[in-house]
Amino acid sequence: MSTAVKAPPTTTARDSQSPVLVAMADTFIGGMGHPGSPIRVAASMDETFRRLPSESDRRRLRFIVGVLGRRSGTFLLTGRPVPFHHWSREQRVSVMSAWSISRLAFRRQLFQVFKRLSLLAFLGDTEDDGTNPVWPEIGYPGPVSAPPATPKSIRTTTLDGDTTLSCDAVVIGSGAGGGVVAAELSAAGKDVIVLEEGGYYNEADFNQLELDMMRKLYYQGGFAATSDAAIALIAGGCLGGGTVVNYTTSFRSPDWLREEWANQYGLTAFATDEYTASMDAVYERLGVNAAHNRVSARERVLERGMRRLGWHAAYMPRNVQGCTQDANCGFCGYGCQSGAKQSTLKTYLLDAYRRRARIVVNCKVDQVLIEDGRAVGVRATVRQPEMPAWTLIVRSRAVVAAAGAIGTPALLQRSGLRSPAVGRWLRLHPGIAVLGVFDETLRPWEGSLQAVYSDEWINLDGRYHGVKLESGPMHPAILAHAIPWRDPTQYRRLMRLLPNMSVLAPLVRDHGGGRVTAKDGSARVDYRMGKDDLADIRRGIQAAVQIMEAGGAREIFTGQSAYVAYKPGQRGGIEAFMNEVDRAGYGPGQMGYFSFHQMGSCRMGNDPATSVVGPDHQAHLAKGLFVADGSAFPSASGVNPMITIMAMAHRASRFIAAAC
Ligand SMILES: Cc1cc2nc3c(=O)[nH]c(=O)nc-3n(C[C@H](O)[C@H](O)[C@H](O)COP(=O)(O)OP(=O)(O)OC[C@H]3O[C@@H](n4cnc5c(N)ncnc54)[C@H](O)[C@@H]3O)c2cc1C
């Protein structure tokens, strides 16, 4: 069923103030949509600017737009002393196309920023009536069902002025880690307060409109990236964190990982039955099962390829209950309308709430309060809709940082924790998209989010570094990260093929790491891929192409800016194609990377010089401060991390309860 769901417009400004942004939008969409589209897209870009949490990012982007609007600026950037918005579309397209594959990283970076800004808004934003003129052209239905009128089961705590509260434990962040800790501590009889920066949304809010949902449910509205714009950072940013938007794949921590953490990092607890019991408890509470992995058309062609090659192929365990596994399901990355996804909203947070935990949303913790080497609470800012900002102080015996692997290190740095390891060793499981066009209609936005995977290439070095091969739902706006843009005609051709596309996303278990630093109050992420990881990316691309070819694709291309495509049977075969991939490059802006799994930036270990928390999750340098989220991973998990994060948080709760 394809219905035009009435929805609030996702732009607040109706017209952009900036002719440069209108010209930029027009450059990328080049005649798609309708004549008013560039104006609406520019307004939406303006809104994205406005929402960026970092003041200096906002300033930088506005500065660049300002530069492009001046003769002297365009002269410096392009050699043409004419403001960008006075150029013809052909001239603008030609310069953006050149920037996309420029030898200068700075130009590629600018290209990526403007491409994502324009196309995310163009493909994901809507007219006032909730429709988008480009959807019919690309065969995308938009929302397939209206949100049900499900009442909210949690009543959050609201403030009516600056407030001080006290409790046994304050939990910062309500995602995979924070939700579990809140429930377990409440079950142990502790008085718990959960503080979450994002808002509270449930089935009644999940309207299947991409940009609206990204802005409400995702970290930085889905627009976050590493500082060089090379890797899109995709994470949750609402009550329930990543568990509300994630793809429900529920892998246990693999035995090889547990051994690595026990033997290589001296964290013997991971090899014990105690940790196994925590994983079992999480599996039980989430109702993880193997009965909800009906293979979608998008994945059927991939499974066919894996099996024809004789490669490993298996089905994912998932944390869903009573899921109809129909057309609707592919939209669950924007919240599950049927309530089948067992996010923390449906499980652990609800348990905590029912045991009297207080939950405050739209509440950003600015600082952990540390006195005489001991955490004694937090200071936060609460921004409730249509209210002034209030300051909230929470005094507590324990403070649990569970703000995710980007939020937690930034918070601890803002709090003055002098641990040299804070923010280091960030792991991202960097991934890339390999897209295939098939003769059959796949409608790749429909069906189970993920059901099939291959571990054929997970162990390329004997130490479980390699690539995991998975797919994911394909909606147009999120594809702005992946589908190459050379010019509007080429882009239009690719987008019109959307109904026949499938995707494989090789995810690398990264050897090296990046760094998170707190910059003007928000997080800056620096990350460079090392040689070994790039070699694994290459292997992943090759494997994905092999699967697509065996599965019957007629055209296969990578998420590289240069648009590198392979037609099965072409001269030189896959080997010659891989040479083209190499020539197009793997550097920042040359390849469209993304990360759905951030880990390791406040890692656990025994040495305060190289780790932030000890085996009991307590900070080496501040008593009463615990870390219980993906940032505590000693190394990348190699599998989708939710269950490992939750099992660690479950185990951590015992130590936290003892401290408060
Ligand atoms: C689209 C998508 C699909 C995914 N699919 C899967 C999957 O199928 N299987 C799987 O295992 N993993 C998946 N993941 C990854 C998984 O969801 C995350 O790894 C996991 O949720 C991380 O848990 P966390 O507790 O570390 O952080 P999060 O779940 O991200 O929670 C952190 C929370 O802290 C809040 N916060 C941040 N800073 C502050 C602050 N200063 N004050 C207050 N609150 C703050 C954030 O808003 C957020 O809600 C997916 C992720 C995404 C984005």
The ligand as an SDF file (V2000), in Angstrom:
LIG
                    3D

 53 58  0  0  0  0  0  0  0  0999 V2000
   21.1750    2.2110   11.9450 C   0  0  0  0  0  0  0  0  0  0  0  0
   21.9300    1.3270   12.8980 C   0  0  0  0  0  0  0  0  0  0  0  0
   21.8200   -0.0470   12.7720 C   0  0  0  0  0  0  0  0  0  0  0  0
   22.5110   -0.8740   13.6580 C   0  0  0  0  0  0  0  0  0  0  0  0
   22.2750   -2.2280   13.6110 N   0  0  0  0  0  0  0  0  0  0  0  0
   22.7970   -3.0240   14.5700 C   0  0  0  0  0  0  0  0  0  0  0  0
   22.4460   -4.3930   14.6470 C   0  0  0  0  0  0  0  0  0  0  0  0
   21.6320   -4.8780   13.8750 O   0  0  0  0  0  0  0  0  0  0  0  0
   23.0140   -5.1510   15.6120 N   0  0  0  0  0  0  0  0  0  0  0  0
   23.9230   -4.6360   16.4980 C   0  0  0  0  0  0  0  0  0  0  0  0
   24.4530   -5.3960   17.3160 O   0  0  0  0  0  0  0  0  0  0  0  0
   24.2600   -3.3330   16.4550 N   0  0  0  0  0  0  0  0  0  0  0  0
   23.6940   -2.5180   15.5410 C   0  0  0  0  0  0  0  0  0  0  0  0
   23.9730   -1.1810   15.5370 N   0  0  0  0  0  0  0  0  0  0  0  0
   24.8910   -0.6610   16.5550 C   0  0  0  0  0  0  0  0  0  0  0  0
   24.2730   -0.5920   17.9380 C   0  0  0  0  0  0  0  0  0  0  0  0
   22.9540   -0.1260   17.8920 O   0  0  0  0  0  0  0  0  0  0  0  0
   25.1360    0.3130   18.7860 C   0  0  0  0  0  0  0  0  0  0  0  0
   26.4490   -0.2100   18.7740 O   0  0  0  0  0  0  0  0  0  0  0  0
   24.6630    0.4160   20.2110 C   0  0  0  0  0  0  0  0  0  0  0  0
   23.3640    0.9350   20.2980 O   0  0  0  0  0  0  0  0  0  0  0  0
   25.6290    1.3110   21.0020 C   0  0  0  0  0  0  0  0  0  0  0  0
   25.2470    1.2750   22.3460 O   0  0  0  0  0  0  0  0  0  0  0  0
   25.8090    2.3650   23.3580 P   0  0  0  0  0  0  0  0  0  0  0  0
   25.1710    2.1140   24.6620 O   0  0  0  0  0  0  0  0  0  0  0  0
   27.2960    2.3490   23.2660 O   0  0  0  0  0  0  0  0  0  0  0  0
   25.3430    3.7580   22.7550 O   0  0  0  0  0  0  0  0  0  0  0  0
   23.9530    4.2390   22.1690 P   0  0  0  0  0  0  0  0  0  0  0  0
   23.0060    3.1090   22.0050 O   0  0  0  0  0  0  0  0  0  0  0  0
   24.2730    5.0380   20.9730 O   0  0  0  0  0  0  0  0  0  0  0  0
   23.3720    5.1760   23.3160 O   0  0  0  0  0  0  0  0  0  0  0  0
   24.0280    6.3600   23.6970 C   0  0  0  0  0  0  0  0  0  0  0  0
   22.9690    7.3800   24.0700 C   0  0  0  0  0  0  0  0  0  0  0  0
   23.5800    8.4240   24.8060 O   0  0  0  0  0  0  0  0  0  0  0  0
   22.9910    9.6500   24.4490 C   0  0  0  0  0  0  0  0  0  0  0  0
   23.9500   10.7130   24.7820 N   0  0  0  0  0  0  0  0  0  0  0  0
   25.1030   11.0240   24.1470 C   0  0  0  0  0  0  0  0  0  0  0  0
   25.7200   12.0440   24.7790 N   0  0  0  0  0  0  0  0  0  0  0  0
   24.9510   12.3720   25.8330 C   0  0  0  0  0  0  0  0  0  0  0  0
   25.0520   13.3530   26.8670 C   0  0  0  0  0  0  0  0  0  0  0  0
   26.0990   14.1930   26.9450 N   0  0  0  0  0  0  0  0  0  0  0  0
   24.0550   13.4530   27.7740 N   0  0  0  0  0  0  0  0  0  0  0  0
   22.9810   12.6100   27.7250 C   0  0  0  0  0  0  0  0  0  0  0  0
   22.8380   11.6590   26.7690 N   0  0  0  0  0  0  0  0  0  0  0  0
   23.8240   11.5360   25.8450 C   0  0  0  0  0  0  0  0  0  0  0  0
   22.7160    9.5090   22.9670 C   0  0  0  0  0  0  0  0  0  0  0  0
   21.6990   10.3990   22.5500 O   0  0  0  0  0  0  0  0  0  0  0  0
   22.2980    8.0380   22.8770 C   0  0  0  0  0  0  0  0  0  0  0  0
   20.9030    7.8940   22.9680 O   0  0  0  0  0  0  0  0  0  0  0  0
   23.3350   -0.3270   14.6590 C   0  0  0  0  0  0  0  0  0  0  0  0
   23.4520    1.0670   14.7680 C   0  0  0  0  0  0  0  0  0  0  0  0
   22.7440    1.8850   13.9010 C   0  0  0  0  0  0  0  0  0  0  0  0
   22.8640    3.3670   14.0580 C   0  0  0  0  0  0  0  0  0  0  0  0
  1  2  1  0
  2  3  1  0
  2 52  2  0
  3  4  2  0
  4  5  1  0
  4 50  1  0
  5  6  2  0
  6  7  1  0
  6 13  1  0
  7  8  2  0
  7  9  1  0
  9 10  1  0
 10 11  2  0
 10 12  1  0
 12 13  2  0
 13 14  1  0
 14 15  1  0
 14 50  1  0
 15 16  1  0
 16 17  1  0
 16 18  1  0
 18 19  1  0
 18 20  1  0
 20 21  1  0
 20 22  1  0
 22 23  1  0
 23 24  1  0
 24 25  2  0
 24 26  1  0
 24 27  1  0
 27 28  1  0
 28 29  2  0
 28 30  1  0
 28 31  1  0
 31 32  1  0
 32 33  1  0
 33 34  1  0
 33 48  1  0
 34 35  1  0
 35 36  1  0
 35 46  1  0
 36 37  1  0
 36 45  1  0
 37 38  2  0
 38 39  1  0
 39 40  1  0
 39 45  2  0
 40 41  1  0
 40 42  2  0
 42 43  1  0
 43 44  2  0
 44 45  1  0
 46 47  1  0
 46 48  1  0
 48 49  1  0
 50 51  2  0
 51 52  1  0
 52 53  1  0
M  END
$$$$
